[in-house]
Amino acid sequence: MQELETHYVLSKSTFIRGLQCEKSLYFYKNTQIKRDPISAEQKALFSRGTDIGKYAWNLFPGGIDASPNSLAKYDESVLKTRECITANVPTIYEAAFIHNKVLVALDILVNNDGWRAYEVKSSTRITATYLMDAALQYYVITKSGIELKDFSIVFVNKDYIKKGEINFNDFFIVKSVLHEILERQALIEETIQKSFATLAQINIPEKGIGEHCFYPYNCDYRGTCWKGMPQNSVFDLVNYSKHDQFAMYREGTILLEQIENEKSFKKDQQTQIWCAKNKTDFIDKQKIKEYLAQISDDVYFFDIEAYMPSIPIFEDTKPFEHIPFLFSMHYLSKGILSHEVYLTDVNSDQRKQFALAFLNATKNTGNILVFDDNLERRVLNKLAQLYPELAEQMQERLNRIVDIRNWFSAPVFYSLSMKGSYSLKAILPALVPDVNYDELSINGGAGAMVSFEKLQKSNDIFEIEELKQNLKAYCTMDTFGLYKIFQKLQELSLLQ
């Protein structure tokens, strides 16, 4: 092995950042420019990755953990890794290496007739980015003097179904990627040198916006680089690829109102362009009337929240399967609005109780309005499969579901303030400005998922109660907002 390095400039994450965009790398390492806030969804993904990584240790039990006490002390991890290798420790978790000021930390390093590397991903497939990540690890580890017999990526078997205790060998898929990463070694060295050259520059790299702002990850400096982008730009075009949006942008068509050949676009895109040129909202009163005429006098407004445990918790569930934990239901009958919210217990499999609570809450007649019925239908169909004795009632409820989002994508209404989004969070303030999520601690499905997972781990009675109230308040706003949108559509249908 070579002389031990303990100082680094690049890591796996900054290497991938530089590969995506040299300006992003420069901002991250050389300036005080603030990154965009990390979303709840991103935080959930980070946590999931850590959980899966440690869970994979069960494939090679009894190893030594070389991870540092803090992210600022990876030199300790590098030293510990070297000590373990020198002592012929057969399995090392979070083995760290530095070569030429580049740091990598490998999930599992095993000495089995030679050193073999295993990198764990909380995913059900191998991506091109994962291969680049692995190729960098191979480069640094081997340049550090460790000969690797093989390098594998460990990922989740999407078809695994929990039956009793988790079988780790079936839960994970282990695939050698040695051939693929050897092909990338020249690119790895070239990218490292390019990254160091970027960081050595005095001035910020001249790099314009492009598709790289979104791939392989949404860049967390878009708030800086996109600050001058005007409102109602071509990047707001709904259902329009980034490739085509940037093609127009590079040709000089930046604003929606600059588009001349709107007839070549789809109907919902034509509506956006029309609104931009006429500086007004689009309202199709006739279409609204037609949709409303199909709705019963009594009507439910319904929403489900679910979480997606990477490691199955309950019997007969798969990795990342949607497990419902919360629903809100507003019921409008004879002009009176009632409300019910249901939150499951966190310590046991409550899916049957959830199903029974839903069936009881929707026992009266009336359409069940939801916003984007994909999750609701998936969850309810699964519950019908799990509990055949409830299948007939569940199917009757499914037959009553109406997806109100389809009305807007028709479209029946569009406002420039929606910025090309047909989400509930975009439509609600456009139609009912005084009703919004601004005062809530949770303002999105990802945040609800993170809060429920936090609720499962908490032992603080005050935090538990606060999380429960926040979850209920968020889901309640979803269905109340849906009711207010329905009410507003009724008003618009009566306009002369």
C-alpha positions as CSV (number, residue, x, y, z in Angstrom):
1,M,0.0,0.0,0.0
2,Q,1.1,3.5,-0.7
3,E,1.8,6.3,1.8
4,L,-1.4,7.2,3.6
5,E,-3.2,10.4,2.6
6,T,-5.6,12.1,5.1
7,H,-6.4,15.4,3.4
8,Y,-9.0,15.5,0.6
9,V,-10.6,18.1,-1.7
10,L,-13.1,16.0,-3.6
11,S,-15.5,13.3,-2.4
12,K,-17.9,11.1,-4.2
13,S,-20.7,13.7,-3.9
14,T,-18.6,16.6,-5.1
15,F,-17.1,14.5,-7.9
16,I,-20.7,13.7,-9.2
17,R,-21.5,17.4,-8.7
18,G,-18.6,18.4,-10.9
19,L,-19.5,15.8,-13.5
20,Q,-23.0,17.3,-13.6
21,C,-21.9,21.0,-13.7
22,E,-18.5,22.7,-13.0
23,K,-20.3,25.9,-11.9
24,S,-22.2,24.0,-9.2
25,L,-18.9,22.4,-8.0
26,Y,-17.3,25.9,-7.9
27,F,-20.2,27.4,-5.9
28,Y,-20.1,24.5,-3.5
29,K,-16.4,24.6,-2.7
30,N,-15.2,28.2,-3.5
31,T,-18.0,30.6,-2.6
32,Q,-20.4,31.6,0.1
33,I,-23.4,31.5,-2.2
34,K,-26.1,29.6,-0.3
35,R,-27.5,26.4,-1.7
36,D,-31.3,26.0,-2.2
37,P,-33.0,24.5,0.8
38,I,-33.0,20.7,1.0
39,S,-36.6,19.4,0.4
40,A,-38.3,17.0,2.7
41,E,-38.2,14.4,-0.2
42,Q,-34.5,14.7,-0.5
43,K,-34.0,14.3,3.3
44,A,-36.1,11.2,3.1
45,L,-34.0,9.8,0.3
46,F,-30.8,10.5,2.3
47,S,-32.2,8.7,5.4
48,R,-33.4,5.8,3.3
49,G,-30.0,5.4,1.7
50,T,-28.3,5.3,5.1
51,D,-30.8,2.7,6.4
52,I,-30.4,0.4,3.4
53,G,-26.6,0.7,3.5
54,K,-26.4,-0.5,7.1
55,Y,-29.0,-3.2,6.5
56,A,-26.8,-4.7,3.8
57,W,-24.2,-5.4,6.5
58,N,-26.3,-8.5,7.3
59,L,-25.0,-10.0,4.0
60,F,-21.5,-10.0,5.6
61,P,-22.0,-10.0,9.4
62,G,-19.3,-9.5,12.0
63,G,-17.4,-6.7,10.2
64,I,-15.7,-3.6,11.7
65,D,-17.3,-0.2,11.2
66,A,-14.7,2.3,10.1
67,S,-17.1,5.2,9.7
68,P,-16.0,8.5,11.4
69,N,-17.6,10.1,14.4
70,S,-18.4,13.1,12.3
71,L,-18.3,14.0,8.6
72,A,-15.5,16.5,9.4
73,K,-13.2,13.7,10.6
74,Y,-12.9,11.4,7.7
75,D,-9.1,11.3,8.3
76,E,-9.9,9.1,11.3
77,S,-11.9,6.8,9.1
78,V,-9.0,6.5,6.6
79,L,-6.6,5.6,9.4
80,K,-9.0,3.0,10.9
81,T,-9.5,1.4,7.5
82,R,-5.7,1.1,7.0
83,E,-5.4,-0.5,10.5
84,C,-8.2,-3.0,9.7
85,I,-6.5,-3.9,6.4
86,T,-3.1,-4.3,8.0
87,A,-4.7,-6.5,10.7
88,N,-6.4,-8.7,8.0
89,V,-9.9,-7.9,9.2
90,P,-12.1,-9.9,6.9
91,T,-15.0,-7.4,6.6
92,I,-14.9,-3.6,6.9
93,Y,-17.9,-1.4,6.8
94,E,-17.6,2.2,5.5
95,A,-14.0,1.6,4.5
96,A,-12.5,5.0,3.6
97,F,-9.6,5.8,1.1
98,I,-8.0,8.9,-0.2
99,H,-5.8,9.2,-3.3
100,N,-4.7,12.4,-4.9
101,K,-7.0,14.4,-2.6
102,V,-10.1,12.4,-3.6
103,L,-12.0,10.7,-0.8
104,V,-14.3,7.7,-1.2
105,A,-16.1,5.6,1.5
106,L,-17.2,2.1,0.5
107,D,-20.2,0.5,2.1
108,I,-18.6,-3.0,2.5
109,L,-15.1,-4.3,1.8
110,V,-14.6,-8.1,2.1
111,N,-11.4,-10.1,2.1
112,N,-12.6,-13.4,0.4
113,D,-9.7,-14.9,-1.6
114,G,-8.8,-11.3,-2.3
115,W,-10.5,-7.9,-1.7
116,R,-14.0,-7.5,-3.0
117,A,-16.0,-4.3,-2.9
118,Y,-19.7,-3.8,-2.4
119,E,-21.5,-0.5,-2.8
120,V,-25.1,-0.5,-1.6
121,K,-27.9,1.6,-3.2
122,S,-31.4,2.2,-1.9
123,S,-32.8,1.6,-5.4
124,T,-34.3,-1.3,-7.4
125,R,-32.0,-0.8,-10.4
126,I,-28.5,0.3,-11.3
127,T,-28.2,3.7,-13.0
128,A,-25.5,5.3,-15.0
129,T,-24.7,7.6,-12.1
130,Y,-24.3,4.6,-9.8
131,L,-21.8,3.2,-12.2
132,M,-19.8,6.4,-12.3
133,D,-19.9,6.5,-8.5
134,A,-18.6,2.9,-8.4
135,A,-16.0,3.7,-11.0
136,L,-14.6,6.5,-8.8
137,Q,-14.5,4.3,-5.8
138,Y,-12.6,1.6,-7.8
139,Y,-10.2,4.2,-9.0
140,V,-9.3,5.6,-5.6
141,I,-9.2,2.3,-3.8
142,T,-6.9,0.6,-6.4
143,K,-4.7,3.7,-6.7
144,S,-4.4,3.5,-2.9
145,G,-2.7,0.2,-3.3
146,I,-5.6,-2.2,-2.7
147,E,-6.1,-4.7,-5.5
148,L,-9.8,-5.4,-6.0
149,K,-10.8,-8.8,-7.4
150,D,-14.3,-7.6,-8.0
151,F,-16.7,-4.7,-7.5
152,S,-20.4,-5.2,-7.1
153,I,-23.4,-3.0,-6.6
154,V,-25.9,-4.2,-4.1
155,F,-29.5,-3.0,-4.7
156,V,-33.0,-3.9,-3.6
157,N,-35.0,-6.8,-5.2
158,K,-38.3,-5.0,-6.2
159,D,-40.1,-8.4,-6.3
160,Y,-39.2,-9.5,-2.8
161,I,-42.2,-10.2,-0.6
162,K,-41.8,-10.3,3.1
163,K,-42.7,-13.7,4.6
164,G,-41.6,-13.8,8.2
165,E,-38.0,-12.7,9.0
166,I,-36.3,-10.8,6.1
167,N,-34.1,-13.1,4.0
168,F,-31.2,-10.8,3.2
169,N,-29.9,-12.9,0.4
170,D,-33.3,-12.7,-1.4
171,F,-34.0,-9.1,-0.4
172,F,-30.8,-7.8,-2.0
173,I,-29.5,-8.3,-5.5
174,V,-25.7,-8.4,-5.8
175,K,-24.4,-7.7,-9.3
176,S,-20.8,-7.4,-10.4
177,V,-20.1,-4.2,-12.4
178,L,-16.4,-4.6,-12.7
179,H,-16.4,-4.6,-16.5
180,E,-18.5,-1.5,-16.7
181,I,-16.4,0.5,-14.3
182,L,-13.1,-0.5,-15.8
183,E,-14.4,1.0,-19.1
184,R,-14.8,4.3,-17.2
185,Q,-11.4,4.6,-15.5
186,A,-10.0,7.0,-18.2
187,L,-13.1,9.2,-17.8
188,I,-12.8,9.2,-14.1
189,E,-9.2,10.5,-14.2
190,E,-10.1,13.1,-16.8
191,T,-13.1,14.3,-14.7
192,I,-10.9,14.5,-11.5
193,Q,-8.4,16.7,-13.3
194,K,-11.1,18.8,-14.8
195,S,-12.6,19.3,-11.3
196,F,-9.3,20.4,-9.8
197,A,-8.8,22.8,-12.7
198,T,-12.3,24.3,-12.1
199,L,-11.6,24.8,-8.4
200,A,-8.3,26.5,-9.2
201,Q,-10.0,29.2,-11.3
202,I,-10.2,32.7,-9.9
203,N,-13.5,33.5,-11.6
204,I,-16.8,31.6,-11.5
205,P,-17.0,29.2,-14.5
206,E,-19.0,30.5,-17.4
207,K,-21.7,27.9,-17.6
208,G,-25.2,28.6,-18.8
209,I,-28.4,26.9,-17.7
210,G,-29.3,23.6,-19.5
211,E,-30.6,20.1,-19.1
212,H,-27.7,19.5,-16.7
213,C,-29.5,21.6,-14.1
214,F,-31.9,18.6,-13.7
215,Y,-29.8,15.5,-14.4
216,P,-28.9,13.3,-12.8
217,Y,-30.1,15.4,-9.8
218,N,-32.0,18.7,-9.5
219,C,-29.2,21.2,-8.9
220,D,-29.3,23.0,-5.5
221,Y,-28.0,26.2,-7.0
222,R,-30.9,26.8,-9.4
223,G,-32.1,29.5,-7.2
224,T,-28.9,31.4,-8.1
225,C,-28.4,30.4,-11.8
226,W,-32.1,30.8,-12.7
227,K,-32.7,34.0,-10.7
228,G,-33.1,36.1,-13.8
229,M,-35.5,33.8,-15.6
230,P,-38.7,35.8,-16.3
231,Q,-42.1,34.5,-15.2
232,N,-44.3,32.7,-17.8
233,S,-41.3,31.3,-19.6
234,V,-41.2,28.3,-21.9
235,F,-39.9,26.3,-19.0
236,D,-43.5,26.5,-17.6
237,L,-44.9,24.5,-20.5
238,V,-46.8,21.6,-19.0
239,N,-46.0,18.1,-20.4
240,Y,-43.1,19.5,-22.5
241,S,-39.7,17.9,-22.3
242,K,-36.7,19.7,-21.0
243,H,-34.9,19.0,-24.3
244,D,-37.6,20.8,-26.2
245,Q,-37.9,23.6,-23.7
246,F,-34.2,24.3,-24.0
247,A,-34.3,24.0,-27.8
248,M,-36.8,27.0,-27.8
249,Y,-34.8,28.9,-25.3
250,R,-31.5,28.6,-27.3
251,E,-33.4,29.8,-30.4
252,G,-34.4,32.9,-28.5
253,T,-38.0,32.0,-27.6
254,I,-38.0,32.6,-23.8
255,L,-41.5,33.8,-23.0
256,L,-44.7,31.9,-23.6
257,E,-46.1,35.0,-25.4
258,Q,-43.3,34.8,-27.9
259,I,-44.4,31.5,-29.2
260,E,-45.9,31.9,-32.7
261,N,-46.9,28.4,-33.8
262,E,-49.1,27.6,-30.9
263,K,-51.4,25.4,-33.1
264,S,-48.6,22.8,-33.1
265,F,-48.8,22.4,-29.4
266,K,-51.2,20.2,-27.3
267,K,-54.4,21.7,-26.0
268,D,-53.3,22.2,-22.4
269,Q,-50.1,23.9,-23.7
270,Q,-52.1,26.1,-26.1
271,T,-54.2,27.2,-23.1
272,Q,-51.0,28.3,-21.3
273,I,-49.8,30.2,-24.3
274,W,-53.2,31.9,-24.8
275,C,-53.2,33.0,-21.1
276,A,-49.8,34.5,-21.5
277,K,-50.7,36.4,-24.6
278,N,-54.0,37.7,-23.2
279,K,-52.8,38.2,-19.7
280,T,-55.9,36.6,-18.2
281,D,-57.1,33.3,-16.8
282,F,-58.7,30.6,-19.0
283,I,-62.2,29.4,-17.9
284,D,-64.3,26.9,-19.8
285,K,-67.7,27.4,-18.2
286,Q,-69.4,24.9,-20.4
287,K,-67.0,22.1,-19.7
288,I,-67.2,22.9,-16.0
289,K,-71.0,22.5,-16.1
290,E,-70.6,19.2,-17.9
291,Y,-68.3,17.8,-15.3
292,L,-70.4,19.1,-12.4
293,A,-73.5,17.6,-13.9
294,Q,-71.9,14.1,-13.4
295,I,-71.5,14.6,-9.7
296,S,-74.1,13.5,-7.1
297,D,-75.8,16.0,-4.8
298,D,-73.9,14.5,-1.8
299,V,-70.2,14.3,-2.3
300,Y,-67.0,13.2,-0.5
301,F,-63.7,14.9,-0.7
302,F,-61.0,12.4,0.1
303,D,-57.2,12.1,0.4
304,I,-54.8,9.3,1.5
305,E,-51.3,9.7,2.8
306,A,-48.9,6.7,2.7
307,Y,-45.3,6.0,3.4
308,M,-42.9,3.7,1.5
309,P,-40.6,1.7,3.8
310,S,-37.5,0.6,1.9
311,I,-37.4,-2.5,4.1
312,P,-40.8,-4.2,4.4
313,I,-42.2,-4.0,7.8
314,F,-45.4,-5.9,7.4
315,E,-46.2,-9.4,6.0
316,D,-46.8,-9.8,2.3
317,T,-45.5,-6.3,1.5
318,K,-42.7,-5.4,-1.0
319,P,-39.9,-2.9,-0.7
320,F,-41.1,0.7,-1.3
321,E,-44.7,-0.4,-1.2
322,H,-47.2,2.3,-0.3
323,I,-48.5,1.7,3.2
324,P,-51.5,4.0,4.1
325,F,-51.4,5.7,7.5
326,L,-53.7,8.7,7.2
327,F,-56.8,9.8,5.5
328,S,-59.0,12.9,5.6
329,M,-62.6,13.1,4.4
330,H,-64.9,16.0,4.1
331,Y,-68.5,15.2,3.3
332,L,-71.0,17.7,1.8
333,S,-74.6,16.6,2.3
334,K,-77.7,18.8,2.0
335,G,-75.4,21.9,2.2
336,I,-73.7,20.8,5.4
337,L,-70.0,20.0,5.5
338,S,-68.7,17.4,8.0
339,H,-65.2,16.1,8.5
340,E,-63.4,13.0,9.6
341,V,-59.7,12.3,9.9
342,Y,-58.1,9.0,10.6
343,L,-54.5,8.3,11.7
344,T,-53.2,4.8,12.2
345,D,-51.3,3.6,15.3
346,V,-47.6,3.5,14.5
347,N,-46.7,0.3,16.3
348,S,-48.6,-2.4,14.4
349,D,-50.0,-3.3,11.1
350,Q,-53.1,-1.2,10.9
351,R,-54.1,-1.7,7.3
352,K,-57.3,-3.6,8.0
353,Q,-58.4,-1.0,10.6
354,F,-57.6,1.7,7.9
355,A,-59.7,-0.2,5.4
356,L,-62.6,-0.5,7.8
357,A,-62.4,3.2,8.9
358,F,-62.5,4.2,5.2
359,L,-65.5,2.0,4.4
360,N,-67.3,3.4,7.4
361,A,-66.5,7.0,6.6
362,T,-67.8,6.6,3.0
363,K,-70.9,4.4,3.8
364,N,-73.3,7.1,2.6
365,T,-74.1,7.7,-1.0
366,G,-72.2,10.2,-3.1
367,N,-69.2,10.5,-5.4
368,I,-65.8,10.4,-3.8
369,L,-63.7,13.2,-5.2
370,V,-59.9,12.9,-5.1
371,F,-57.1,14.9,-6.6
372,D,-54.9,12.6,-8.7
373,D,-56.4,9.2,-8.0
374,N,-53.3,7.1,-8.6
375,L,-52.3,6.6,-4.9
376,E,-55.9,6.2,-3.7
377,R,-56.7,3.5,-6.3
378,R,-53.4,1.7,-5.7
379,V,-53.9,1.6,-1.9
380,L,-57.6,0.7,-2.0
381,N,-57.1,-2.0,-4.6
382,K,-54.3,-3.5,-2.4
383,L,-56.6,-3.5,0.6
384,A,-59.3,-5.3,-1.4
385,Q,-56.7,-8.0,-2.3
386,L,-55.5,-8.3,1.3
387,Y,-59.0,-8.6,2.8
388,P,-61.3,-10.5,0.4
389,E,-64.2,-10.1,2.8
390,L,-64.0,-6.4,2.2
391,A,-63.4,-6.6,-1.6
392,E,-67.0,-6.0,-2.7
393,Q,-67.5,-2.9,-0.5
394,M,-64.1,-1.6,-1.6
395,Q,-64.9,-2.1,-5.3
396,E,-68.2,-0.2,-4.7
397,R,-66.2,2.8,-3.3
398,L,-63.7,2.6,-6.1
399,N,-66.5,2.8,-8.6
400,R,-67.6,6.1,-7.0
401,I,-64.2,7.8,-7.2
402,V,-63.8,10.8,-9.5
403,D,-60.4,12.3,-10.2
404,I,-60.9,16.1,-10.2
405,R,-57.4,16.6,-11.5
406,N,-58.5,15.3,-14.9
407,W,-60.9,18.2,-15.2
408,F,-58.0,20.7,-15.0
409,S,-55.8,18.9,-17.4
410,A,-58.7,19.0,-19.9
411,P,-58.4,21.9,-19.2
412,V,-61.4,23.7,-17.5
413,F,-59.3,26.4,-15.8
414,Y,-55.8,27.7,-16.0
415,S,-54.0,30.7,-14.4
416,L,-50.6,32.0,-15.1
417,S,-49.9,31.9,-11.4
418,M,-50.0,28.0,-11.6
419,K,-46.7,28.2,-13.6
420,G,-47.4,25.1,-15.7
421,S,-48.4,22.9,-12.7
422,Y,-51.7,21.1,-12.3
423,S,-50.9,20.1,-8.7
424,L,-53.4,20.8,-5.9
425,K,-50.8,23.2,-4.4
426,A,-50.8,25.2,-7.6
427,I,-54.5,25.2,-8.3
428,L,-55.8,26.0,-4.8
429,P,-54.1,29.5,-4.4
430,A,-55.0,30.3,-8.0
431,L,-58.7,29.7,-7.4
432,V,-59.0,30.4,-3.7
433,P,-56.2,32.7,-2.7
434,D,-57.2,32.9,1.0
435,V,-56.9,29.1,1.5
436,N,-53.3,27.8,1.5
437,Y,-50.7,25.7,3.3
438,D,-48.5,28.6,4.4
439,E,-49.2,28.3,8.1
440,L,-48.8,24.5,8.2
441,S,-45.7,22.7,9.5
442,I,-46.2,20.1,6.7
443,N,-47.0,21.3,3.2
444,G,-46.4,18.3,1.0
445,G,-46.7,14.6,0.7
446,A,-43.0,14.0,1.1
447,G,-43.1,16.0,4.3
448,A,-46.0,14.0,5.6
449,M,-44.0,10.8,4.9
450,V,-41.0,12.1,6.8
451,S,-43.1,13.2,9.7
452,F,-44.8,9.8,10.0
453,E,-41.4,8.0,9.9
454,K,-40.2,10.4,12.6
455,L,-43.4,9.6,14.6
456,Q,-42.5,5.9,14.4
457,K,-39.1,6.5,16.1
458,S,-40.0,9.1,18.7
459,N,-40.3,8.4,22.4
460,D,-41.1,12.0,23.3
461,I,-44.8,12.3,24.2
462,F,-44.9,16.0,23.3
463,E,-43.2,15.5,20.0
464,I,-45.5,12.6,19.2
465,E,-48.6,14.7,19.9
466,E,-47.2,17.6,17.8
467,L,-46.4,15.3,14.9
468,K,-49.9,13.7,15.0
469,Q,-51.6,17.1,15.0
470,N,-49.4,18.4,12.1
471,L,-50.1,15.3,10.0
472,K,-53.8,15.6,10.6
473,A,-53.8,19.3,9.8
474,Y,-52.0,18.8,6.5
475,C,-54.2,16.0,5.3
476,T,-57.3,18.0,6.4
477,M,-56.1,21.0,4.3
478,D,-55.9,18.7,1.3
479,T,-59.5,17.7,1.4
480,F,-60.8,21.1,2.6
481,G,-58.8,22.7,-0.3
482,L,-60.4,20.2,-2.7
483,Y,-63.9,21.2,-1.3
484,K,-63.1,24.9,-1.8
485,I,-61.9,24.2,-5.4
486,F,-65.2,22.3,-6.1
487,Q,-67.1,25.2,-4.6
488,K,-65.3,27.7,-6.7
489,L,-65.9,25.7,-9.9
490,Q,-69.6,25.8,-9.0
491,E,-69.4,29.6,-8.8
492,L,-67.5,29.8,-12.1
493,S,-70.1,27.7,-13.9
494,L,-72.8,30.2,-13.0
495,L,-70.9,33.2,-14.4
496,Q,-72.6,35.0,-17.3
